[in-house]
Amino acid sequence: MNFLSHYYFDRSNQDANVVMGTVLPDLIKNALKDANLYPQKNEFLFKGNPDEESLLKGWKRHLEVDLYFHSSAFFFEKTAILKQLIKPIVENTPIRPSFLAHIGLELLLDHLLIEHNLIQVNHFYDHLSAVKKNSLTNFLEHCGLKDQTLFFKFLEGFISSKYLLSYQKLDNISYALNRICMRLWPETLNEKQLQELTFELVVFKSLLEKDFITIYQEIEIKLI
């Protein structure tokens, strides 16, 4: 799941550190693609510090939600549908339609959460801004991340730009998907292909919107 979908499960949580923890694995992955951190394997390192314990709690929540989501019938069914819709668009490119369908589904779920007013994006950013840098620095050090310069530069830009608000428009999701593909493949989608992708996202959204909330309900029950 993407950032806002992870936030959905802790949207009422007033502990900013837990909220940060729920999206921290993806923030690190975006900032430092080669970083592999496993704080859940050394929980004793975070004991005695409430902020770090909350960050770890959120981190573990992230892993749990992703496990439920990626093993769900909903995930396999929806990505299969979207893959068939976008396959002709990327036919003559190195981009894997299965990858694009996977990420496309996650971004569209974020889009629908915003559109249906199920989360408040500004509240999400308020929580991230409220986390003490010192607490996050210590947590990441205990995770084994010594050089944190690039991460904090990325985090600062992520918060200040409030980029996730752009997911309110489907054409912005097409451009976001294209940028993600650029990290993996040298060839990107041209303007015509992006327009075709947006069209297919509109088609898929009309299908997804009918029952998208069921995956959140399913996961919430499992989290309890």
Secondary structure, DSSP 8 states (H G I E B T S, - for coil): --HHHHHHTTTT---HHHHHHHHHHHHHHHH-TT----GGG-GGGGTT-HHHHHHHHHHHHHHHHHHHHHTSHHHHHHHHHHHHHHTTTTTTSS--HHHHHHHHHHHHHHHHHHHTT-S-HHHHHHHHHHS-HHHHHHHHHHHT----HHHHHHHHHHHHHTGGGGGGSHHHHHHHHHHHHHTT-S----HHHHHHHHHHHHHHHHHHTTTTHHHHHHHHHHH-
